[in-house]
Amino acid sequence: MDATQEDELIVADGVRLTPDGDRWRVHELRSKTSARVDAVAAATLMAYAQPTTVAGAASYLNESFGLEPEQATGASAVYRERGWIVPTDERSAEAARWTAHGWSAAWEHHLATFDYPYEDYQVDGRSSDVGLMSRYYEEEPDTRRYEPGRGGPSGPVPTVEDALATFTAPLTDALRGHVTPSVLDRNAVERIAAAAFGVLGVRENRHPLAAGTLRRTSPSGGGRHPIEGYVWVVDVDGMQPGLYHHVIGEDRLELVGTDLPADVDDWFPGAKLRLAEPGAVFLLSVVPARNMYRYREPRTLRTIFMDAAHLASTVELLGRAAGLEVFGHHGIEHDQVERAAGMTNPLQEAVVYAVGMQGAAR
């Protein structure tokens, strides 16, 4: 049906606009296609970012970009015909539900991935998988199992086995927080870091171009372990304040940043809702390349967050088993933490979760 001057229109579900050099690109997430467009097309879509009439869009385009009303109206008709602009009542009610809960980006990811063709292991998926992995190995050896140290000052931490042996509280007591309160000192931080982030063993890979997969205290899909561990030391007996990276394969904590705020609330707002004076914050970051080397389908992003959740639960449980108060949350100023840690590209490594810890009064 042709739109009238009175109909309210809006950009269609799954249509997204991004810069592309000196032009723009329109992405249609449902059809998995894109088109390179000029500034007039981009401006027209911007005009319909919120519900408006053709007349309202023409007025906006004239005032903001100098388009004549006839040109603006013609552009609206063209992109209405292409399906990039639709009547507001044609937008998906499902999209509105996701957006109402703050999940607009997740909705976009769902649109782009829900019908991806996966391997069928009941037919020939396994043989296809083996062939794919052999090809991946030939293109680039699979050797990245943890992020290396950066040359900063560091100190050793216990092995996983030695650290685990120190946690003697019954599991039910740790889960319920019924462990005798203890101070938060260097020993506690190192034991928790070692038990949560360290390596229990290595499962050898039969392919000569692939390193063995690591065994850790938290599970990981395919043994990829895309999560790195950091500790933001605020006030811990025996430790210099700063941001430390647990170098997973070398059993050590390395100081990677000292330009940090004195108040935890600056980077971890909300922590003091549960903890009066957090002495340390354990931080989890994701390194997508480790997981996506093997799992190159779009839904792999979901499994990365499952891995992060497993490890976050382990950190929280260890904190309680050590007699500390803990508070885990994803509400962190991740961009500032990433800069302090030397992370330069969130697609390569990004902070996703934090667990604050507080010890008994000293």
Sequence and secondary structure as in RCSB ss.txt:
>XXXX:A:sequence
MDATQEDELIVADGVRLTPDGDRWRVHELRSKTSARVDAVAAATLMAYAQPTTVAGAASYLNESFGLEPEQATGA
SAVYRERGWIVPTDERSAEAARWTAHGWSAAWEHHLATFDYPYEDYQVDGRSSDVGLMSRYYEEEPDTRRYEPGR
GGPSGPVPTVEDALATFTAPLTDALRGHVTPSVLDRNAVERIAAAAFGVLGVRENRHPLAAGTLRRTSPSGGGRH
PIEGYVWVVDVDGMQPGLYHHVIGEDRLELVGTDLPADVDDWFPGAKLRLAEPGAVFLLSVVPARNMYRYREPRT
LRTIFMDAAHLASTVELLGRAAGLEVFGHHGIEHDQVERAAGMTNPLQEAVVYAVGMQGAAR
>XXXX:A:secstr
    TT EEEE TTEEEEEETTEEEEEETTTTEEEEE HHHHHHHHHTSS EEHHHHHHHHHHHH   HHHHHHH
HHHHHHTTSEEEGGGS HHHHHHHHTT HHHHHHHHHHTT     TTTTHHHHHHHHHHHHHHHS B   S    
S  EEE   HHHHHTT  S HHHHHHT S     BHHHHHHHHHHHHS  EEE  SSTTB  EEE SS  GGG  
 EEEEEEESS BTS SEEEEEEGGGTEEEEEE    SSGGGTSTTGGGT SS  EEEEEEE HHHHHTT  STTH
HHHHHHHHHHHHHHHHHHHHHTT EEEEES S HHHHHHHHT   TTT EEEEEEEEE    
